[in-house]
Amino acid sequence: MTTNWQHWYVDLDGLRMHYVEQGDGYPVILCHGWPEIWYSWHRQIPVLANAGFRIIAPDMRGYGETDKPSDVEAYYITI
């Protein structure tokens, strides 16, 4: 099983976000929980990519290599 992870960064409204991507096909986003980072999916990513999916596993806000805003309001989620 190959682990050809590609590391990317994207600017989302002033927030620099890191994510890992592997594979082609229908996109599947794997979101980690507290206190993990994208690497918590390291076993699932190559399996799903080899099954024909494009896997995207971000470091969520404040974790890993994604920006960690100091203002607590930056973590508020509007539902």
N, C-alpha and C positions, 0 to 999 in steps of 0.2 A: 504494500500500500504506500503510494507516494504522498509526501507532504509538501507539495509545491505551493506553499502559502505565499501570497503576495500581500505585502503590507502597504497600506495606503493612508493618506491623510486628506481630509476634506474640511473646508471652512463652512460652518453652518451658522450664519448670522453672528459671526464673531467668535464662535466656539470652534477650536481646532479639534477635530474628532479623528481618532485612529480606528482603522478596521482592517481585518484580514479577509482575503477573498481567495477562493479556489473553485475551479470548475467552470463549466459552461452549461447553459440551459435555463430552466425555470429558476428564478431567484428564490432562495430561502434565507431568511434572516434569523440568526441564532442570537438571542439576547440573554446575557448572563444575569445572575442575581447577586445580591450582596454576600460576601465581599469579594467576589470573583472578578476575573477579566476574561477577555476573549479566549484565553488558553484553556479555560474550563471545558471548551468544546473540542480540544485538540484530537480526541479520538473519533468524534463524530464527523468532523469536517472532511477528512479524506474519504470516508466511507460514502457519505452523501454526494460528494463531488464525483467519485467514481461511478455512482449510480446515475449520473447525468444531470445533477443539479448545480447551479451556481450558488455557492455558499458565501454568505456575508456575515461575519462575526465581529461586531463593533465592541470597543471598550466603551462602556456607558459613561455618561457625564460624571467626572470626578474620579474615574478609575483608570488604571493602566496608563497609557500614553495619551488619553483624551484629556483636554483641559480640565482644570479643577478650579472653577470660579470660587472666589472667596465670599461673594455675596450670597447669603442663604436663599434669597428670593430667586436666584438663578436655577435652583433645583425644584421650584414649584411646578406642578403639573396641573394644567387646566383641563378639566373633563367636561 
